[in-house]
Amino acid sequence: MKSARQAQPETGVSTLAEVARLACVSPATVSRAFNTPQLLSSKTLQRVNAAAETLRYLPDGLARSLRRNRSMVIGAVMPALRHAYFASTVEGLQSAIARRGYTLLLATSDFDEKAELAAVRSMIRQGVDGFVLVGTQHDPALLPLLRDRGKPFIITWSYDSVLASVGFDHRRAIQPVVNHLLDLGHRDIVAIMAFLNVSDRERERLAGIEDAFAQRGMSFRPDRVIYAGGSGLQDGRNALRAARARVPSATAVVCANDLLAAGALMECSASGLSVPRDFSITGYGDLDIAAAMNPPITTVKTPANDMGRLAAECLLARLSGEATLDHIELATELIVRGSTGPATLHPLKETNHEQQPASR
């Protein structure tokens, strides 16, 4: 057999037939390796890929797209990638579509519906085959645009019984956190939220907090909601400071995500509050930082990576005309760690801040 250096053409562009000869397979097998790799054994696929790399062969993507009437590109618009929640979803998405020979085209909207719509329009112009989106809150023109253009899409991070979706019920997911605090004796609880006005997921979490209180015959008052103005560590510190100023009797906080919770924990440390002896803190998402803090943060584990993988598999199945589920609801899990403990009487406890019974 020729060595890699000998087999590599000195001039010109290598052809599919040359790859087939070097890999000792038929040209049809080489074609399948680049178009439907899942149909080949791993051994055959490795041999074809090795030959293609040796010959510096690249399939003609434009010609292949014209034959298939597809671009072999999936578009995804995420609210942000600066935090690991959505980045993990992208990793799951990317790995799944790559196995089927697709490429991922990615954009971020920074929680701006108009920016999301502009990104989708741009991707449609580039011939993207289908879309992965986040949540159910979008510009009113977005979903009609996708339907009019015949572009299949799937929603992630929110479960929806009408729209094709892979997600979970945020309202139900956060209730175990609140019940955990209530079981520990906490009644003066505040909530720190980041994007209530632009995130259907956060609004559902807040509704879940209210539900958990109502199930115990209590109400969660609107003045106990602190708006962080962002979702980073410093936002969590600032919000916890504001929460203590507004509700000095509070003994626990429910944070909309783990970064806010980590920031709140830092603020407690800087203020001389011992966690969980003086104050309990919970997060949401189970990022690495939640387990790394001292004490580690009680949180809700969300299936971010699996969500991306399953969304890709469902979308690609629809593009191929295969039978697939359009609505997949994933499970979440309460992770109890050292940041929560029994409620104790806060040094600044004021009886007039106690939760009021729910009106009947």
Secondary structure, 3 states (H helix, E strand, C coil): CCCHHHHCCCCCCCCHHHHHHHHCCCHHHHHHHHHCHHHCCHHHHHHHHHHHHHCCCCCCHHHHHHHHCCCCEEEEEECCCCCHHHHHHHHHHHHHHHHCCCEEEEEECCCCHHHHHHHHHHHHHCCCCEEEEECCCCCCCHHHHHHHCCCCEEEECCCCCCCCEEECCHHHHCHHHHHHHHHCCCCCEEEEECCCCCCHHHHHHHHHHHHHHHHCCECCCHHHEEECCCCCHHHHHHHHHHHHHHCCCCCEEEECCHHHHHHHHHHHHHHCCCCCCCCEEECCECCHHHHHCCCCCEEEECCHHHHHHHHHHHHHHHHCCCCCCCEEECCCEEECCCCCCCCCCCCCCCHHHCCCECCC
